[in-house]
Amino acid sequence: MPLAIEAEGLAKRYRETTALRDVDLAVPAGTVHGVLGPNGAGKTTAVRILATLLTPDAGRAVVGGYDVVRDPVGVRGIIGLTGQYAALDEELSAVENLTLIGRLLRLPAADARVRARELLADFGLAEAESRPVKTYSGGMRRRADLAASLVGRPSVLYLDEPTTGLDPHSRNEVWDTVRRLVADGVTVLLTTQYLEEADQLADRITVFNHGTVVAEGRPDELKRMTGGQTLEVRAARREQVDTVAEIILGLTGQLPARDEDTGRLTVPVQDPELLSALVHKLDAAEVAFDELGLRLPTMDEAFLAITSPGGVRATLTEEKLR
């Protein structure tokens, strides 16, 4: 699959601060690529370089075949960018905002207005197109902002934390929009602090920390980096929780974590066949259970393991440096 975005050895410094160091990135065309990282990890700096808003101090990046330093005009002609905050004029209507953007992109007036209305209809905003943007809900503003980034029909779209501050319903609307764009062939680079968002949308994920890439892979691959699976058990009777904990300790050699509110016990395991052995032990002890199963670590657990000092992050970084 051809690459829509390819970066090698990107670096950026601000005086004494290293924002990016030796960053590589490869994004196949027609996919969603998630970029995760704590605040200050370098995510937005990377996006700004790929959008030609910053010049890297070292390394190279190519977007859609155009070098971001040698041919920034070529890059700008094929990308769209939606930042963390809506970039619309709140006093204007949505159709006026998008028409203005079309005119700035040198579309004829009539074509700009047709394109604006076409996009607003696609985003479910046709009935509100003449209302001032200041009257929109958070989800409506975000959809209008996404529509604005598509006026120029970009083949690559950068979404920098697109659902920050949105309620779950509005967030799901944005997610549906992203899926629809990718189905139409658009490549999306998504930065987010919402791990569920990356898990839901991204085909692959790159994790940044302290300005460098510390992990990369499919969501399920990142989850497996934490080591195996998690066993979860919840006894039907609370008085039997201690008995279950003792059985798990005997089988795994580890004392399970306990949720005092629900009585659920959890412990990481490496051998999935341990589940059948546990069922036999519980049956022999006449312990009934409401929940019993194995699951992969959540994206939250994977993220914390990857970015924690001395954890998976340290191991991956050492391997990269070698």
C-alpha positions as CSV (number, residue, x, y, z in Angstrom):
1,M,0.0,0.0,0.0
2,P,1.5,3.4,-1.0
3,L,2.4,5.8,1.8
4,A,0.5,9.1,2.1
5,I,2.8,10.4,4.8
6,E,6.5,9.4,5.3
7,A,8.8,11.0,7.8
8,E,12.4,10.0,8.7
9,G,14.5,11.4,11.6
10,L,12.4,14.5,12.3
11,A,13.9,16.8,14.9
12,K,12.8,20.1,16.4
13,R,14.3,22.1,19.2
14,Y,13.1,25.3,21.0
15,R,16.2,26.7,22.7
16,E,16.9,24.2,25.5
17,T,13.8,22.1,24.8
18,T,13.8,19.1,22.5
19,A,10.3,18.9,21.0
20,L,11.1,16.1,18.6
21,R,14.0,13.8,18.3
22,D,14.6,11.2,15.5
23,V,10.9,10.7,14.7
24,D,9.9,8.3,12.0
25,L,6.4,8.0,10.7
26,A,4.8,5.9,7.9
27,V,1.1,6.3,7.1
28,P,-0.5,4.2,4.4
29,A,-3.0,6.0,2.1
30,G,-6.6,5.6,3.0
31,T,-6.1,4.8,6.6
32,V,-6.5,6.4,10.0
33,H,-3.2,6.7,11.9
34,G,-3.4,7.6,15.5
35,V,-0.8,9.6,17.4
36,L,-0.9,9.3,21.2
37,G,1.2,10.8,23.9
38,P,1.0,12.8,27.1
39,N,0.9,16.6,27.1
40,G,4.2,18.0,25.7
41,A,5.1,14.7,24.0
42,G,5.6,16.3,20.6
43,K,2.3,15.3,18.8
44,T,1.2,18.8,17.8
45,T,4.8,19.8,16.8
46,A,4.9,16.8,14.4
47,V,1.5,17.8,12.9
48,R,2.7,21.4,12.4
49,I,5.8,20.2,10.6
50,L,3.7,17.8,8.4
51,A,1.4,20.7,7.7
52,T,4.3,23.0,6.7
53,L,3.6,25.4,9.6
54,L,7.0,24.6,11.1
55,T,10.3,23.7,9.5
56,P,12.2,20.7,11.0
57,D,15.7,21.2,12.3
58,A,16.7,17.8,10.9
59,G,15.1,14.9,9.0
60,R,12.7,14.9,6.1
61,A,9.0,14.4,5.5
62,V,7.0,13.7,2.4
63,V,3.2,14.1,2.2
64,G,1.4,12.8,-0.9
65,G,4.7,12.8,-2.8
66,Y,5.6,16.5,-1.8
67,D,8.5,17.3,0.4
68,V,7.3,19.5,3.3
69,V,10.5,21.7,3.1
70,R,11.2,21.8,-0.6
71,D,7.6,22.0,-1.8
72,P,5.4,23.3,0.9
73,V,2.9,24.7,-1.6
74,G,2.4,21.3,-3.1
75,V,1.8,19.9,0.4
76,R,-0.7,22.6,1.2
77,G,-2.6,21.9,-1.9
78,I,-3.5,18.3,-0.8
79,I,-4.0,18.6,3.0
80,G,-6.7,19.8,5.4
81,L,-6.1,20.7,9.0
82,T,-8.6,20.8,11.9
83,G,-6.9,22.1,15.1
84,Q,-7.9,21.6,18.7
85,Y,-10.3,24.6,18.6
86,A,-12.8,25.6,16.0
87,A,-11.4,28.1,13.5
88,L,-14.8,29.5,12.3
89,D,-16.0,33.1,12.6
90,E,-18.9,32.7,15.1
91,E,-20.7,35.8,13.8
92,L,-21.0,34.3,10.3
93,S,-23.2,31.4,9.3
94,A,-21.8,28.1,8.5
95,V,-22.4,28.5,4.8
96,E,-20.8,32.0,4.9
97,N,-17.7,30.5,6.7
98,L,-17.2,27.7,4.2
99,T,-17.9,30.0,1.2
100,L,-15.2,32.4,2.5
101,I,-12.8,29.5,2.7
102,G,-13.6,28.5,-0.8
103,R,-13.0,32.0,-2.1
104,L,-9.6,32.1,-0.3
105,L,-8.9,28.9,-2.2
106,R,-9.6,30.8,-5.3
107,L,-12.9,29.0,-6.2
108,P,-15.3,31.1,-8.2
109,A,-18.0,32.6,-6.0
110,A,-20.8,30.3,-7.3
111,D,-18.7,27.2,-7.0
112,A,-17.6,28.1,-3.5
113,R,-21.2,28.5,-2.3
114,V,-22.2,25.2,-4.0
115,R,-19.2,23.4,-2.3
116,A,-20.2,24.9,1.1
117,R,-23.7,23.7,0.9
118,E,-22.7,20.3,-0.4
119,L,-20.4,19.8,2.6
120,L,-22.8,21.1,5.2
121,A,-25.5,18.7,3.8
122,D,-23.0,15.8,4.0
123,F,-22.3,16.7,7.7
124,G,-26.0,16.9,8.6
125,L,-26.0,20.7,8.9
126,A,-28.1,21.8,5.9
127,E,-31.0,22.9,8.1
128,A,-28.7,25.1,10.2
129,E,-26.5,26.4,7.4
130,S,-27.8,30.0,7.7
131,R,-27.6,30.2,11.4
132,P,-24.6,32.0,13.1
133,V,-22.0,29.5,14.2
134,K,-22.3,31.0,17.7
135,T,-25.7,29.3,18.1
136,Y,-24.3,25.8,17.3
137,S,-23.8,23.1,19.9
138,G,-20.2,21.8,20.5
139,G,-20.8,18.8,18.2
140,M,-22.3,21.0,15.4
141,R,-19.3,23.4,15.6
142,R,-16.9,20.5,15.4
143,R,-18.7,19.1,12.3
144,A,-18.7,22.5,10.7
145,D,-15.0,22.8,11.4
146,L,-14.4,19.4,9.8
147,A,-16.4,20.5,6.8
148,A,-14.4,23.7,6.5
149,S,-11.2,21.6,6.3
150,L,-12.6,19.7,3.4
151,V,-13.5,22.6,1.1
152,G,-10.4,22.1,-0.9
153,R,-11.0,18.3,-1.3
154,P,-7.8,17.3,0.6
155,S,-6.5,13.7,0.2
156,V,-4.7,14.0,3.6
157,L,-6.5,15.3,6.7
158,Y,-4.8,16.2,10.0
159,L,-7.1,16.1,13.0
160,D,-5.5,17.5,16.2
161,E,-7.5,16.3,19.2
162,P,-10.8,16.8,17.3
163,T,-13.2,15.7,20.1
164,T,-11.7,17.6,23.0
165,G,-14.5,18.8,25.3
166,L,-17.3,17.1,23.4
167,D,-20.1,15.0,25.1
168,P,-20.3,11.3,24.1
169,H,-23.1,11.9,21.6
170,S,-21.2,14.6,19.8
171,R,-18.0,12.6,19.9
172,N,-19.7,9.7,18.2
173,E,-20.9,12.0,15.5
174,V,-17.3,13.1,14.8
175,W,-16.2,9.4,14.8
176,D,-18.8,8.5,12.2
177,T,-17.6,11.4,10.1
178,V,-14.0,10.3,10.2
179,R,-15.0,6.7,9.2
180,R,-17.0,8.1,6.3
181,L,-14.1,10.2,5.1
182,V,-11.7,7.2,5.2
183,A,-14.2,5.2,3.3
184,D,-14.1,7.9,0.6
185,G,-10.3,7.5,0.4
186,V,-9.1,10.3,2.6
187,T,-6.0,9.6,4.8
188,V,-6.4,10.8,8.4
189,L,-3.6,11.5,10.9
190,L,-5.4,11.7,14.3
191,T,-3.8,13.1,17.4
192,T,-5.7,12.4,20.6
193,Q,-5.5,12.1,24.3
194,Y,-8.6,9.9,24.4
195,L,-7.3,6.4,24.2
196,E,-10.7,4.9,23.4
197,E,-10.8,7.2,20.4
198,A,-7.6,5.8,19.0
199,D,-8.7,2.3,19.7
200,Q,-12.0,2.8,17.9
201,L,-10.7,4.7,14.8
202,A,-7.0,4.0,14.2
203,D,-5.7,1.3,11.9
204,R,-2.2,1.9,13.5
205,I,-1.0,4.0,16.4
206,T,2.3,5.7,17.1
207,V,3.0,6.6,20.7
208,F,5.1,9.7,21.4
209,N,6.8,10.5,24.7
210,H,9.4,13.2,25.5
211,G,9.6,14.1,21.8
212,T,10.4,10.6,20.5
213,V,8.5,7.6,19.2
214,V,8.4,4.9,21.9
215,A,6.0,2.4,20.3
216,E,4.1,1.8,17.0
217,G,1.6,-0.8,15.8
218,R,-2.0,-1.9,15.6
219,P,-4.1,-1.3,18.7
220,D,-4.1,-5.0,19.6
221,E,-0.4,-5.2,19.2
222,L,0.1,-2.3,21.6
223,K,-2.2,-3.9,24.1
224,R,-0.2,-7.1,24.0
225,M,3.0,-5.2,24.8
226,T,1.9,-5.0,28.4
227,G,2.3,-8.8,28.6
228,G,-0.3,-11.4,28.0
229,Q,-3.9,-11.1,29.1
230,T,-5.9,-10.2,32.2
231,L,-8.0,-12.7,34.1
232,E,-11.2,-11.3,35.7
233,V,-13.4,-13.1,38.2
234,R,-16.3,-11.9,40.2
235,A,-17.8,-14.4,42.7
236,A,-21.6,-14.6,43.0
237,R,-21.3,-14.3,46.8
238,R,-19.1,-11.6,48.4
239,E,-18.2,-13.9,51.3
240,Q,-16.4,-16.2,48.8
241,V,-14.1,-13.4,47.3
242,D,-11.2,-14.4,49.7
243,T,-11.5,-18.0,48.6
244,V,-11.3,-17.1,45.0
245,A,-8.3,-14.9,45.6
246,E,-6.5,-17.8,47.3
247,I,-7.3,-20.1,44.4
248,I,-5.9,-17.5,41.9
249,L,-2.8,-17.0,44.0
250,G,-2.2,-20.7,44.0
251,L,-2.5,-21.0,40.2
252,T,-0.6,-17.9,39.2
253,G,1.7,-17.1,42.1
254,Q,0.2,-13.6,42.2
255,L,-2.2,-12.0,44.5
256,P,-5.0,-10.5,42.4
257,A,-6.0,-6.9,42.5
258,R,-9.4,-6.4,44.1
259,D,-12.2,-3.9,43.4
260,E,-13.7,-3.4,46.8
261,D,-16.9,-2.0,45.4
262,T,-17.7,-4.9,43.0
263,G,-15.6,-7.7,44.4
264,R,-14.0,-8.3,41.0
265,L,-10.6,-9.8,41.1
266,T,-8.1,-9.2,38.3
267,V,-4.6,-10.6,37.6
268,P,-2.3,-10.6,34.5
269,V,-1.7,-14.0,33.1
270,Q,0.5,-15.5,30.3
271,D,-1.2,-18.9,29.8
272,P,-4.7,-18.8,28.5
273,E,-5.2,-22.5,29.5
274,L,-5.1,-21.4,33.1
275,L,-8.8,-20.4,32.7
276,S,-10.0,-24.0,32.5
277,A,-7.9,-25.0,35.5
278,L,-9.5,-22.1,37.4
279,V,-13.0,-23.3,36.5
280,H,-12.2,-26.8,37.9
281,K,-10.8,-25.3,41.1
282,L,-13.8,-23.0,41.6
283,D,-16.1,-25.9,41.0
284,A,-14.3,-28.1,43.5
285,A,-14.6,-25.3,46.1
286,E,-18.3,-24.9,45.3
287,V,-17.8,-21.3,44.3
288,A,-20.4,-19.7,42.0
289,F,-19.3,-16.8,39.8
290,D,-21.1,-14.0,38.0
291,E,-18.1,-13.1,35.8
292,L,-15.2,-15.1,34.6
293,G,-13.0,-14.4,31.6
294,L,-9.8,-13.4,29.9
295,R,-9.3,-10.1,28.1
296,L,-6.6,-8.1,26.4
297,P,-5.3,-5.1,28.4
298,T,-7.3,-1.9,27.7
299,M,-5.7,0.9,25.6
300,D,-5.4,2.8,28.9
301,E,-3.4,0.0,30.5
302,A,-1.2,-0.3,27.4
303,F,-0.6,3.5,27.2
304,L,0.4,3.7,30.8
305,A,2.8,0.7,30.5
306,I,4.4,2.1,27.3
307,T,4.9,5.6,28.6
308,S,5.9,4.8,32.2
309,P,9.6,5.2,33.2
310,G,11.3,1.8,33.1
311,G,8.3,0.0,31.6
312,V,7.6,-1.1,28.0
313,R,8.6,2.4,26.8
314,A,12.1,2.1,28.1
315,T,12.6,-1.3,26.5
316,L,11.3,-0.2,23.1
317,T,13.4,3.0,23.2
318,E,16.6,1.1,24.0
319,E,15.9,-1.3,21.1
320,K,15.4,1.6,18.7
321,L,18.7,3.3,19.8
322,R,20.6,0.0,19.3
